[in-house]
Amino acid sequence: AFVNQFYRHTAPGTYACVVCSTPLFSSDTKYHSGAGWPAFSEVMDEDKVLLKKDTSGVGANFLLALVNPELIRTAVNCSKCGGHLGHLFHDGPKPSGKRFAHRPP
């Protein structure tokens, strides 16, 4: 998990959708989350992403979600092209408390 070209990338700039080049994240909000994926505390413009419930961790057994609700995640997709960007978690740094875990290309 901790081996990709963006994990330790610290150059200032903008991170864009790899499919359609829509600007999504600023390097100013990138931080080390320890999870192995580039993480951002904010998206540049909330209208640039679509958030949707991701139940792939539950499979067909929705009773698992009652026992382990963190299996239901929030998927983050580019609002322009629909490309999957990663997931949103609520364990990020203050003040937002958000962690946009961005899946590198």
Backbone atoms as SQL, in Angstrom:
CREATE TABLE atoms (id INTEGER PRIMARY KEY, chain TEXT, resi INTEGER, resn TEXT, atom TEXT, x REAL, y REAL, z REAL);
INSERT INTO atoms VALUES
  (1, 'A', 1, 'ALA', 'N', 0.813, -1.206, 0.000),
  (2, 'A', 1, 'ALA', 'CA', 0.000, 0.000, 0.000),
  (3, 'A', 1, 'ALA', 'C', 0.853, 1.265, 0.000),
  (4, 'A', 2, 'PHE', 'N', 1.967, 1.295, 0.635),
  (5, 'A', 2, 'PHE', 'CA', 2.718, 2.534, 0.798),
  (6, 'A', 2, 'PHE', 'C', 3.714, 2.780, -0.336),
  (7, 'A', 3, 'VAL', 'N', 3.468, 2.200, -1.490),
  (8, 'A', 3, 'VAL', 'CA', 4.384, 2.371, -2.610),
  (9, 'A', 3, 'VAL', 'C', 3.616, 2.877, -3.825),
  (10, 'A', 4, 'ASN', 'N', 3.601, 4.177, -4.001),
  (11, 'A', 4, 'ASN', 'CA', 3.076, 4.786, -5.214),
  (12, 'A', 4, 'ASN', 'C', 3.702, 6.162, -5.347),
  (13, 'A', 5, 'GLN', 'N', 3.633, 6.717, -6.537),
  (14, 'A', 5, 'GLN', 'CA', 4.353, 7.963, -6.809),
  (15, 'A', 5, 'GLN', 'C', 3.819, 9.169, -6.058),
  (16, 'A', 6, 'PHE', 'N', 2.612, 9.090, -5.510),
  (17, 'A', 6, 'PHE', 'CA', 2.036, 10.249, -4.839),
  (18, 'A', 6, 'PHE', 'C', 2.043, 10.149, -3.316),
  (19, 'A', 7, 'TYR', 'N', 2.483, 9.016, -2.782),
  (20, 'A', 7, 'TYR', 'CA', 2.433, 8.840, -1.334),
  (21, 'A', 7, 'TYR', 'C', 3.297, 9.867, -0.606),
  (22, 'A', 8, 'ARG', 'N', 4.505, 10.074, -1.051),
  (23, 'A', 8, 'ARG', 'CA', 5.403, 11.045, -0.414),
  (24, 'A', 8, 'ARG', 'C', 5.564, 12.312, -1.253),
  (25, 'A', 9, 'HIS', 'N', 4.702, 12.502, -2.206),
  (26, 'A', 9, 'HIS', 'CA', 4.753, 13.670, -3.095),
  (27, 'A', 9, 'HIS', 'C', 4.382, 14.925, -2.304),
  (28, 'A', 10, 'THR', 'N', 5.285, 15.919, -2.291),
  (29, 'A', 10, 'THR', 'CA', 5.034, 17.114, -1.481),
  (30, 'A', 10, 'THR', 'C', 5.074, 18.410, -2.280),
  (31, 'A', 11, 'ALA', 'N', 5.242, 18.326, -3.595),
  (32, 'A', 11, 'ALA', 'CA', 5.309, 19.552, -4.408),
  (33, 'A', 11, 'ALA', 'C', 3.980, 20.304, -4.349),
  (34, 'A', 12, 'PRO', 'N', 4.031, 21.641, -4.270),
  (35, 'A', 12, 'PRO', 'CA', 2.787, 22.414, -4.256),
  (36, 'A', 12, 'PRO', 'C', 2.085, 22.321, -5.604),
  (37, 'A', 13, 'GLY', 'N', 0.762, 22.369, -5.551),
  (38, 'A', 13, 'GLY', 'CA', 0.002, 22.321, -6.796),
  (39, 'A', 13, 'GLY', 'C', -1.390, 21.781, -6.595),
  (40, 'A', 14, 'THR', 'N', -1.974, 21.369, -7.702),
  (41, 'A', 14, 'THR', 'CA', -3.348, 20.889, -7.724),
  (42, 'A', 14, 'THR', 'C', -3.376, 19.444, -8.181),
  (43, 'A', 15, 'TYR', 'N', -4.182, 18.641, -7.526),
  (44, 'A', 15, 'TYR', 'CA', -4.405, 17.261, -7.925),
  (45, 'A', 15, 'TYR', 'C', -5.719, 17.225, -8.699),
  (46, 'A', 16, 'ALA', 'N', -5.666, 16.662, -9.907),
  (47, 'A', 16, 'ALA', 'CA', -6.825, 16.668, -10.799),
  (48, 'A', 16, 'ALA', 'C', -7.260, 15.243, -11.114),
  (49, 'A', 17, 'CYS', 'N', -8.486, 15.118, -11.592),
  (50, 'A', 17, 'CYS', 'CA', -9.016, 13.827, -12.031),
  (51, 'A', 17, 'CYS', 'C', -8.147, 13.309, -13.173),
  (52, 'A', 18, 'VAL', 'N', -7.717, 12.069, -13.086),
  (53, 'A', 18, 'VAL', 'CA', -6.847, 11.486, -14.098),
  (54, 'A', 18, 'VAL', 'C', -7.588, 11.265, -15.415),
  (55, 'A', 19, 'VAL', 'N', -8.912, 11.186, -15.376),
  (56, 'A', 19, 'VAL', 'CA', -9.694, 10.942, -16.588),
  (57, 'A', 19, 'VAL', 'C', -10.006, 12.235, -17.331),
  (58, 'A', 20, 'CYS', 'N', -10.508, 13.253, -16.616),
  (59, 'A', 20, 'CYS', 'CA', -11.006, 14.460, -17.300),
  (60, 'A', 20, 'CYS', 'C', -10.260, 15.742, -16.920),
  (61, 'A', 21, 'SER', 'N', -9.268, 15.651, -16.059),
  (62, 'A', 21, 'SER', 'CA', -8.424, 16.787, -15.642),
  (63, 'A', 21, 'SER', 'C', -9.142, 17.855, -14.819),
  (64, 'A', 22, 'THR', 'N', -10.290, 17.545, -14.255),
  (65, 'A', 22, 'THR', 'CA', -10.978, 18.483, -13.372),
  (66, 'A', 22, 'THR', 'C', -10.154, 18.681, -12.101),
  (67, 'A', 23, 'PRO', 'N', -9.830, 19.933, -11.728),
  (68, 'A', 23, 'PRO', 'CA', -9.088, 20.177, -10.483),
  (69, 'A', 23, 'PRO', 'C', -9.930, 19.770, -9.275),
  (70, 'A', 24, 'LEU', 'N', -9.342, 18.985, -8.379),
  (71, 'A', 24, 'LEU', 'CA', -10.106, 18.445, -7.252),
  (72, 'A', 24, 'LEU', 'C', -9.527, 18.793, -5.885),
  (73, 'A', 25, 'PHE', 'N', -8.227, 18.629, -5.719),
  (74, 'A', 25, 'PHE', 'CA', -7.607, 18.805, -4.413),
  (75, 'A', 25, 'PHE', 'C', -6.396, 19.721, -4.522),
  (76, 'A', 26, 'SER', 'N', -6.173, 20.512, -3.482),
  (77, 'A', 26, 'SER', 'CA', -4.997, 21.371, -3.402),
  (78, 'A', 26, 'SER', 'C', -3.949, 20.692, -2.526),
  (79, 'A', 27, 'SER', 'N', -2.692, 20.874, -2.881),
  (80, 'A', 27, 'SER', 'CA', -1.618, 20.321, -2.054),
  (81, 'A', 27, 'SER', 'C', -1.629, 20.931, -0.651),
  (82, 'A', 28, 'ASP', 'N', -2.255, 22.096, -0.492),
  (83, 'A', 28, 'ASP', 'CA', -2.356, 22.737, 0.828),
  (84, 'A', 28, 'ASP', 'C', -3.161, 21.906, 1.817),
  (85, 'A', 29, 'THR', 'N', -4.040, 21.022, 1.315),
  (86, 'A', 29, 'THR', 'CA', -4.881, 20.216, 2.199),
  (87, 'A', 29, 'THR', 'C', -4.431, 18.760, 2.251),
  (88, 'A', 30, 'LYS', 'N', -3.299, 18.437, 1.616),
  (89, 'A', 30, 'LYS', 'CA', -2.776, 17.071, 1.636),
  (90, 'A', 30, 'LYS', 'C', -2.063, 16.837, 2.966),
  (91, 'A', 31, 'TYR', 'N', -2.240, 15.656, 3.518),
  (92, 'A', 31, 'TYR', 'CA', -1.567, 15.328, 4.774),
  (93, 'A', 31, 'TYR', 'C', -1.280, 13.833, 4.833),
  (94, 'A', 32, 'HIS', 'N', -0.412, 13.449, 5.736),
  (95, 'A', 32, 'HIS', 'CA', -0.047, 12.044, 5.929),
  (96, 'A', 32, 'HIS', 'C', -1.043, 11.414, 6.898),
  (97, 'A', 33, 'SER', 'N', -1.865, 10.499, 6.385),
  (98, 'A', 33, 'SER', 'CA', -2.871, 9.861, 7.236),
  (99, 'A', 33, 'SER', 'C', -2.390, 8.534, 7.803),
  (100, 'A', 34, 'GLY', 'N', -1.326, 7.980, 7.232),
  (101, 'A', 34, 'GLY', 'CA', -0.840, 6.683, 7.680),
  (102, 'A', 34, 'GLY', 'C', -1.563, 5.515, 7.042),
  (103, 'A', 35, 'ALA', 'N', -2.507, 5.788, 6.143),
  (104, 'A', 35, 'ALA', 'CA', -3.301, 4.732, 5.527),
  (105, 'A', 35, 'ALA', 'C', -2.703, 4.210, 4.223),
  (106, 'A', 36, 'GLY', 'N', -1.709, 4.912, 3.675),
  (107, 'A', 36, 'GLY', 'CA', -1.076, 4.432, 2.462),
  (108, 'A', 36, 'GLY', 'C', -1.557, 5.084, 1.179),
  (109, 'A', 37, 'TRP', 'N', -2.612, 5.839, 1.237),
  (110, 'A', 37, 'TRP', 'CA', -3.119, 6.560, 0.065),
  (111, 'A', 37, 'TRP', 'C', -2.931, 8.048, 0.312),
  (112, 'A', 38, 'PRO', 'N', -2.741, 8.837, -0.753),
  (113, 'A', 38, 'PRO', 'CA', -2.731, 10.287, -0.559),
  (114, 'A', 38, 'PRO', 'C', -4.039, 10.717, 0.106),
  (115, 'A', 39, 'ALA', 'N', -3.948, 11.587, 1.095),
  (116, 'A', 39, 'ALA', 'CA', -5.132, 12.018, 1.843),
  (117, 'A', 39, 'ALA', 'C', -5.226, 13.534, 1.832),
  (118, 'A', 40, 'PHE', 'N', -6.456, 14.013, 1.739),
  (119, 'A', 40, 'PHE', 'CA', -6.734, 15.447, 1.723),
  (120, 'A', 40, 'PHE', 'C', -7.847, 15.725, 2.715),
  (121, 'A', 41, 'SER', 'N', -7.764, 16.878, 3.388),
  (122, 'A', 41, 'SER', 'CA', -8.793, 17.230, 4.369),
  (123, 'A', 41, 'SER', 'C', -9.956, 17.990, 3.738),
  (124, 'A', 42, 'GLU', 'N', -9.774, 18.483, 2.534),
  (125, 'A', 42, 'GLU', 'CA', -10.829, 19.238, 1.848),
  (126, 'A', 42, 'GLU', 'C', -10.736, 19.000, 0.353),
  (127, 'A', 43, 'VAL', 'N', -11.871, 19.102, -0.316),
  (128, 'A', 43, 'VAL', 'CA', -11.919, 19.127, -1.770),
  (129, 'A', 43, 'VAL', 'C', -11.946, 20.602, -2.182),
  (130, 'A', 44, 'MET', 'N', -11.388, 20.946, -3.337),
  (131, 'A', 44, 'MET', 'CA', -11.319, 22.353, -3.745),
  (132, 'A', 44, 'MET', 'C', -12.702, 22.973, -3.912),
  (133, 'A', 45, 'ASP', 'N', -13.630, 22.205, -4.457),
  (134, 'A', 45, 'ASP', 'CA', -14.993, 22.688, -4.693),
  (135, 'A', 45, 'ASP', 'C', -15.926, 21.501, -4.531),
  (136, 'A', 46, 'GLU', 'N', -16.828, 21.573, -3.567),
  (137, 'A', 46, 'GLU', 'CA', -17.721, 20.443, -3.276),
  (138, 'A', 46, 'GLU', 'C', -18.551, 20.021, -4.483),
  (139, 'A', 47, 'ASP', 'N', -18.785, 20.939, -5.422),
  (140, 'A', 47, 'ASP', 'CA', -19.552, 20.600, -6.622),
  (141, 'A', 47, 'ASP', 'C', -18.762, 19.729, -7.595),
  (142, 'A', 48, 'LYS', 'N', -17.466, 19.597, -7.380),
  (143, 'A', 48, 'LYS', 'CA', -16.616, 18.814, -8.288),
  (144, 'A', 48, 'LYS', 'C', -16.626, 17.325, -7.968),
  (145, 'A', 49, 'VAL', 'N', -17.225, 16.945, -6.834),
  (146, 'A', 49, 'VAL', 'CA', -17.272, 15.532, -6.463),
  (147, 'A', 49, 'VAL', 'C', -18.699, 15.096, -6.161),
  (148, 'A', 50, 'LEU', 'N', -18.941, 13.822, -6.390),
  (149, 'A', 50, 'LEU', 'CA', -20.203, 13.189, -6.022),
  (150, 'A', 50, 'LEU', 'C', -19.911, 12.210, -4.898),
  (151, 'A', 51, 'LEU', 'N', -20.706, 12.271, -3.854),
  (152, 'A', 51, 'LEU', 'CA', -20.564, 11.352, -2.731),
  (153, 'A', 51, 'LEU', 'C', -21.718, 10.374, -2.771),
  (154, 'A', 52, 'LYS', 'N', -21.407, 9.088, -2.648),
  (155, 'A', 52, 'LYS', 'CA', -22.487, 8.100, -2.630),
  (156, 'A', 52, 'LYS', 'C', -22.127, 6.949, -1.701),
  (157, 'A', 53, 'LYS', 'N', -23.158, 6.337, -1.156),
  (158, 'A', 53, 'LYS', 'CA', -22.981, 5.219, -0.237),
  (159, 'A', 53, 'LYS', 'C', -22.364, 4.042, -0.989),
  (160, 'A', 54, 'ASP', 'N', -21.339, 3.444, -0.395),
  (161, 'A', 54, 'ASP', 'CA', -20.652, 2.295, -0.981),
  (162, 'A', 54, 'ASP', 'C', -20.832, 1.111, -0.043),
  (163, 'A', 55, 'THR', 'N', -21.640, 0.157, -0.465),
  (164, 'A', 55, 'THR', 'CA', -21.917, -1.017, 0.363),
  (165, 'A', 55, 'THR', 'C', -21.110, -2.237, -0.080),
  (166, 'A', 56, 'SER', 'N', -20.082, -2.031, -0.888),
  (167, 'A', 56, 'SER', 'CA', -19.306, -3.170, -1.392),
  (168, 'A', 56, 'SER', 'C', -18.614, -3.944, -0.263),
  (169, 'A', 57, 'GLY', 'N', -18.361, -3.299, 0.864),
  (170, 'A', 57, 'GLY', 'CA', -17.753, -3.986, 1.996),
  (171, 'A', 57, 'GLY', 'C', -18.717, -4.903, 2.727),
  (172, 'A', 58, 'VAL', 'N', -20.003, -4.751, 2.451),
  (173, 'A', 58, 'VAL', 'CA', -21.034, -5.549, 3.105),
  (174, 'A', 58, 'VAL', 'C', -21.411, -6.754, 2.254),
  (175, 'A', 59, 'GLY', 'N', -21.337, -6.600, 0.940),
  (176, 'A', 59, 'GLY', 'CA', -21.777, -7.667, 0.046),
  (177, 'A', 59, 'GLY', 'C', -23.281, -7.825, 0.122),
  (178, 'A', 60, 'ALA', 'N', -23.763, -9.035, 0.002),
  (179, 'A', 60, 'ALA', 'CA', -25.203, -9.294, 0.004),
  (180, 'A', 60, 'ALA', 'C', -25.776, -9.364, 1.416),
  (181, 'A', 61, 'ASN', 'N', -24.929, -9.410, 2.431),
  (182, 'A', 61, 'ASN', 'CA', -25.382, -9.573, 3.806),
  (183, 'A', 61, 'ASN', 'C', -25.456, -8.216, 4.510),
  (184, 'A', 62, 'PHE', 'N', -26.587, -7.528, 4.359),
  (185, 'A', 62, 'PHE', 'CA', -26.738, -6.209, 4.964),
  (186, 'A', 62, 'PHE', 'C', -26.839, -6.262, 6.487),
  (187, 'A', 63, 'LEU', 'N', -27.029, -7.448, 7.054),
  (188, 'A', 63, 'LEU', 'CA', -27.017, -7.566, 8.513),
  (189, 'A', 63, 'LEU', 'C', -25.631, -7.243, 9.068),
  (190, 'A', 64, 'LEU', 'N', -24.601, -7.450, 8.246),
  (191, 'A', 64, 'LEU', 'CA', -23.244, -7.084, 8.674),
  (192, 'A', 64, 'LEU', 'C', -23.147, -5.603, 8.991),
  (193, 'A', 65, 'ALA', 'N', -23.894, -4.785, 8.256),
  (194, 'A', 65, 'ALA', 'CA', -23.857, -3.335, 8.470),
  (195, 'A', 65, 'ALA', 'C', -24.425, -2.963, 9.833),
  (196, 'A', 66, 'LEU', 'N', -25.345, -3.759, 10.351),
  (197, 'A', 66, 'LEU', 'CA', -25.887, -3.490, 11.684),
  (198, 'A', 66, 'LEU', 'C', -24.840, -3.763, 12.757),
  (199, 'A', 67, 'VAL', 'N', -24.062, -4.805, 12.549),
  (200, 'A', 67, 'VAL', 'CA', -23.035, -5.187, 13.507),
  (201, 'A', 67, 'VAL', 'C', -21.784, -4.327, 13.342),
  (202, 'A', 68, 'ASN', 'N', -21.466, -3.981, 12.096),
  (203, 'A', 68, 'ASN', 'CA', -20.234, -3.268, 11.786),
  (204, 'A', 68, 'ASN', 'C', -20.535, -2.146, 10.785),
  (205, 'A', 69, 'PRO', 'N', -21.123, -1.031, 11.235),
  (206, 'A', 69, 'PRO', 'CA', -21.567, 0.025, 10.319),
  (207, 'A', 69, 'PRO', 'C', -20.455, 0.675, 9.510),
  (208, 'A', 70, 'GLU', 'N', -19.199, 0.574, 9.971),
  (209, 'A', 70, 'GLU', 'CA', -18.119, 1.184, 9.191),
  (210, 'A', 70, 'GLU', 'C', -17.830, 0.427, 7.898),
  (211, 'A', 71, 'LEU', 'N', -18.484, -0.720, 7.698),
  (212, 'A', 71, 'LEU', 'CA', -18.361, -1.416, 6.416),
  (213, 'A', 71, 'LEU', 'C', -19.034, -0.635, 5.287),
  (214, 'A', 72, 'ILE', 'N', -19.974, 0.232, 5.627),
  (215, 'A', 72, 'ILE', 'CA', -20.594, 1.095, 4.625),
  (216, 'A', 72, 'ILE', 'C', -19.767, 2.368, 4.555),
  (217, 'A', 73, 'ARG', 'N', -19.159, 2.571, 3.392),
  (218, 'A', 73, 'ARG', 'CA', -18.276, 3.716, 3.206),
  (219, 'A', 73, 'ARG', 'C', -18.951, 4.754, 2.315),
  (220, 'A', 74, 'THR', 'N', -18.298, 5.888, 2.166),
  (221, 'A', 74, 'THR', 'CA', -18.758, 6.925, 1.247),
  (222, 'A', 74, 'THR', 'C', -17.773, 6.995, 0.094),
  (223, 'A', 75, 'ALA', 'N', -18.233, 6.608, -1.093),
  (224, 'A', 75, 'ALA', 'CA', -17.401, 6.674, -2.292),
  (225, 'A', 75, 'ALA', 'C', -17.351, 8.111, -2.790),
  (226, 'A', 76, 'VAL', 'N', -16.201, 8.504, -3.319),
  (227, 'A', 76, 'VAL', 'CA', -16.012, 9.837, -3.893),
  (228, 'A', 76, 'VAL', 'C', -15.748, 9.655, -5.383),
  (229, 'A', 77, 'ASN', 'N', -16.599, 10.282, -6.202),
  (230, 'A', 77, 'ASN', 'CA', -16.455, 10.215, -7.648),
  (231, 'A', 77, 'ASN', 'C', -16.366, 11.620, -8.221),
  (232, 'A', 78, 'CYS', 'N', -15.696, 11.755, -9.348),
  (233, 'A', 78, 'CYS', 'CA', -15.624, 13.032, -10.061),
  (234, 'A', 78, 'CYS', 'C', -17.013, 13.351, -10.602),
  (235, 'A', 79, 'SER', 'N', -17.502, 14.558, -10.355),
  (236, 'A', 79, 'SER', 'CA', -18.848, 14.908, -10.815),
  (237, 'A', 79, 'SER', 'C', -18.902, 15.143, -12.320),
  (238, 'A', 80, 'LYS', 'N', -17.773, 15.398, -12.947),
  (239, 'A', 80, 'LYS', 'CA', -17.766, 15.653, -14.390),
  (240, 'A', 80, 'LYS', 'C', -17.791, 14.355, -15.200),
  (241, 'A', 81, 'CYS', 'N', -16.914, 13.408, -14.854),
  (242, 'A', 81, 'CYS', 'CA', -16.806, 12.189, -15.665),
  (243, 'A', 81, 'CYS', 'C', -17.267, 10.927, -14.940),
  (244, 'A', 82, 'GLY', 'N', -17.495, 11.014, -13.621),
  (245, 'A', 82, 'GLY', 'CA', -17.931, 9.849, -12.854),
  (246, 'A', 82, 'GLY', 'C', -16.802, 8.952, -12.383),
  (247, 'A', 83, 'GLY', 'N', -15.556, 9.316, -12.688),
  (248, 'A', 83, 'GLY', 'CA', -14.420, 8.491, -12.284),
  (249, 'A', 83, 'GLY', 'C', -14.332, 8.324, -10.775),
  (250, 'A', 84, 'HIS', 'N', -14.028, 7.101, -10.338),
  (251, 'A', 84, 'HIS', 'CA', -13.902, 6.820, -8.902),
  (252, 'A', 84, 'HIS', 'C', -12.581, 7.384, -8.400),
  (253, 'A', 85, 'LEU', 'N', -12.655, 8.200, -7.357),
  (254, 'A', 85, 'LEU', 'CA', -11.473, 8.867, -6.812),
  (255, 'A', 85, 'LEU', 'C', -10.965, 8.220, -5.535),
  (256, 'A', 86, 'GLY', 'N', -11.841, 7.607, -4.788),
  (257, 'A', 86, 'GLY', 'CA', -11.469, 7.025, -3.502),
  (258, 'A', 86, 'GLY', 'C', -12.657, 7.044, -2.567),
  (259, 'A', 87, 'HIS', 'N', -12.392, 7.287, -1.281),
  (260, 'A', 87, 'HIS', 'CA', -13.456, 7.285, -0.274),
  (261, 'A', 87, 'HIS', 'C', -13.282, 8.440, 0.701),
  (262, 'A', 88, 'LEU', 'N', -14.380, 8.827, 1.306),
  (263, 'A', 88, 'LEU', 'CA', -14.392, 9.863, 2.334),
  (264, 'A', 88, 'LEU', 'C', -14.594, 9.204, 3.689),
  (265, 'A', 89, 'PHE', 'N', -13.722, 9.561, 4.622),
  (266, 'A', 89, 'PHE', 'CA', -13.832, 9.090, 6.000),
  (267, 'A', 89, 'PHE', 'C', -13.887, 10.310, 6.914),
  (268, 'A', 90, 'HIS', 'N', -14.411, 10.130, 8.097),
  (269, 'A', 90, 'HIS', 'CA', -14.564, 11.247, 9.036),
  (270, 'A', 90, 'HIS', 'C', -13.606, 11.109, 10.217),
  (271, 'A', 91, 'ASP', 'N', -12.365, 10.783, 9.883),
  (272, 'A', 91, 'ASP', 'CA', -11.324, 10.657, 10.907),
  (273, 'A', 91, 'ASP', 'C', -10.121, 11.543, 10.575),
  (274, 'A', 92, 'GLY', 'N', -10.355, 12.589, 9.811),
  (275, 'A', 92, 'GLY', 'CA', -9.285, 13.488, 9.385),
  (276, 'A', 92, 'GLY', 'C', -8.986, 14.573, 10.403),
  (277, 'A', 93, 'PRO', 'N', -8.039, 15.443, 10.063),
  (278, 'A', 93, 'PRO', 'CA', -7.641, 16.516, 10.980),
  (279, 'A', 93, 'PRO', 'C', -8.703, 17.606, 11.100),
  (280, 'A', 94, 'LYS', 'N', -8.661, 18.317, 12.191),
  (281, 'A', 94, 'LYS', 'CA', -9.556, 19.455, 12.389),
  (282, 'A', 94, 'LYS', 'C', -9.098, 20.588, 11.489),
  (283, 'A', 95, 'PRO', 'N', -9.917, 21.492, 11.053),
  (284, 'A', 95, 'PRO', 'CA', -11.289, 21.676, 11.487),
  (285, 'A', 95, 'PRO', 'C', -12.300, 20.830, 10.720),
  (286, 'A', 96, 'SER', 'N', -11.958, 20.299, 9.546),
  (287, 'A', 96, 'SER', 'CA', -12.969, 19.591, 8.748),
  (288, 'A', 96, 'SER', 'C', -13.279, 18.208, 9.295),
  (289, 'A', 97, 'GLY', 'N', -12.276, 17.535, 9.852),
  (290, 'A', 97, 'GLY', 'CA', -12.472, 16.165, 10.317),
  (291, 'A', 97, 'GLY', 'C', -12.599, 15.165, 9.179),
  (292, 'A', 98, 'LYS', 'N', -12.357, 15.621, 7.948),
  (293, 'A', 98, 'LYS', 'CA', -12.530, 14.762, 6.779),
  (294, 'A', 98, 'LYS', 'C', -11.195, 14.194, 6.313),
  (295, 'A', 99, 'ARG', 'N', -11.281, 12.985, 5.764),
  (296, 'A', 99, 'ARG', 'CA', -10.134, 12.378, 5.088),
  (297, 'A', 99, 'ARG', 'C', -10.611, 11.864, 3.743),
  (298, 'A', 100, 'PHE', 'N', -10.258, 12.593, 2.706),
  (299, 'A', 100, 'PHE', 'CA', -10.517, 12.122, 1.355),
  (300, 'A', 100, 'PHE', 'C', -9.336, 11.234, 0.988),
  (301, 'A', 101, 'ALA', 'N', -9.532, 9.925, 1.017),
  (302, 'A', 101, 'ALA', 'CA', -8.486, 8.973, 0.661),
  (303, 'A', 101, 'ALA', 'C', -8.537, 8.817, -0.849),
  (304, 'A', 102, 'HIS', 'N', -7.554, 9.393, -1.516),
  (305, 'A', 102, 'HIS', 'CA', -7.544, 9.467, -2.970),
  (306, 'A', 102, 'HIS', 'C', -6.787, 8.287, -3.543),
  (307, 'A', 103, 'ARG', 'N', -7.469, 7.507, -4.358),
  (308, 'A', 103, 'ARG', 'CA', -6.839, 6.345, -4.981),
  (309, 'A', 103, 'ARG', 'C', -5.944, 6.807, -6.124),
  (310, 'A', 104, 'PRO', 'N', -4.638, 6.582, -6.028),
  (311, 'A', 104, 'PRO', 'CA', -3.744, 7.033, -7.103),
  (312, 'A', 104, 'PRO', 'C', -3.934, 6.207, -8.371),
  (313, 'A', 105, 'PRO', 'N', -3.598, 6.813, -9.519),
  (314, 'A', 105, 'PRO', 'CA', -3.765, 6.090, -10.791),
  (315, 'A', 105, 'PRO', 'C', -2.811, 4.923, -10.914);
